[in-house]
Amino acid sequence: MAERNRTVLVGRDGEDHLDLTQAVVYTGVSRVTLMRRIADGRLPSQIVNGKHRVSSGDLDALFGPAPVLAGARTADDSTLRLWAKRVAEAAPPLRPEQRDVVLSAFADALITIGGE
């Protein structure tokens, strides 16, 4: 069986380009929603070998990093770390007092979760 030619695209600033099946997994958004956003121009795409490809950065900008915390009890550490990294990269810089508020909120939430 012949090996398929796999195209790997790298976009602005080294962002990965995903096909729509990968984008559905990446964002948790339906394929129909992705196609609607491409059609209305809110999600830029390229067509490669007849398939739409979208950048992970454009997906994050439009939909935000996909939440994994709803399934946090079953998510593995690497999934949670990847999600946290994507959220942190997408977040604006915080002033020290804002940072303290965020840390305090998470500390309270973690104490609540741990004390169930």
C-alpha positions as a printed Julia matrix, in Angstrom:
116×3 Matrix{Float64}:
   0.0    0.0    0.0
   1.41   3.4   -0.94
   2.17   5.77   1.88
   0.01   8.88   1.85
   1.63  12.23   1.3
   1.15  14.16   4.53
   1.32  17.93   4.39
   2.4   19.76   7.51
   1.85  23.48   7.38
   3.3   25.96   9.78
   1.67  29.36   9.99
   2.49  32.67  11.59
   4.9   32.41  14.49
   5.2   28.65  14.04
   1.51  27.87  14.67
   0.31  24.44  13.6
  -2.33  24.17  10.92
  -4.96  21.53  11.61
  -7.48  19.85   9.38
 -11.1   20.16  10.49
 -11.16  16.77  12.21
  -8.15  17.8   14.3
  -9.7   21.24  14.89
 -12.87  19.63  16.28
 -10.77  17.7   18.82
  -8.6   20.76  19.55
 -11.52  23.12  20.27
 -14.42  20.9   21.23
 -16.5   22.81  18.65
 -18.53  20.95  16.01
 -17.41  20.59  12.42
 -20.58  22.43  11.32
 -19.66  25.42  13.52
 -16.12  25.46  12.12
 -17.47  25.42   8.55
 -19.9   28.25   9.37
 -17.07  30.37  10.8
 -14.95  29.7    7.71
 -17.9   30.61   5.45
 -18.65  33.85   7.32
 -14.97  34.84   7.29
 -14.38  34.74  11.03
 -12.06  31.71  10.76
  -9.34  31.99   8.11
  -8.5   28.74   6.36
  -6.36  27.36   3.58
  -7.38  24.52   1.31
  -4.67  21.92   0.9
  -5.35  18.74  -1.09
  -9.05  19.57  -1.02
  -9.21  19.94   2.79
  -9.59  23.05   4.9
  -6.66  23.73   7.23
  -6.89  26.24  10.09
  -4.23  27.55  12.43
  -4.29  26.71  16.13
  -3.75  30.41  16.88
  -6.82  31.42  14.87
  -8.85  28.72  16.65
  -7.69  29.98  20.06
  -8.44  33.58  19.1
 -11.98  32.74  17.95
 -13.03  30.07  20.43
 -10.51  30.4   23.26
  -8.53  27.42  24.41
 -10.79  24.38  24.72
 -11.81  23.85  28.34
 -10.78  20.53  29.82
 -11.67  21.3   33.39
 -15.19  19.89  33.12
 -13.53  16.49  32.7
 -10.66  17.27  35.07
 -11.27  14.15  37.14
 -10.55  11.99  34.09
  -8.09  14.25  32.22
  -4.46  13.24  32.47
  -1.77  15.63  33.7
  -0.35  16.3   30.23
  -3.8   17.35  28.95
  -4.29  19.73  31.87
  -0.78  21.15  31.49
  -1.31  21.73  27.76
  -4.66  23.42  28.43
  -3.15  25.64  31.16
  -0.25  26.6   28.89
  -2.63  27.58  26.07
  -4.79  29.64  28.44
  -1.73  31.39  29.89
  -0.34  32.18  26.44
  -3.68  33.65  25.35
  -4.12  35.74  28.49
  -3.11  39.41  28.61
  -0.3   40.4   30.97
  -1.46  40.92  34.54
  -0.5   43.61  37.01
   0.8   42.22  40.34
  -2.48  42.95  42.13
  -4.44  41.19  39.36
  -2.11  38.2   39.63
  -2.81  38.01  43.37
  -6.57  38.01  42.75
  -6.29  35.18  40.2
  -4.03  33.11  42.47
  -6.38  33.65  45.38
  -9.39  32.54  43.33
  -7.64  29.37  42.19
  -6.35  28.63  45.69
  -9.91  28.86  47.07
 -11.2   26.6   44.28
  -8.46  24.04  44.85
  -9.16  23.96  48.58
 -12.86  23.38  47.81
 -12.07  20.56  45.36
  -9.61  18.95  47.76
 -12.06  19.1   50.64
 -15.0   17.39  48.9
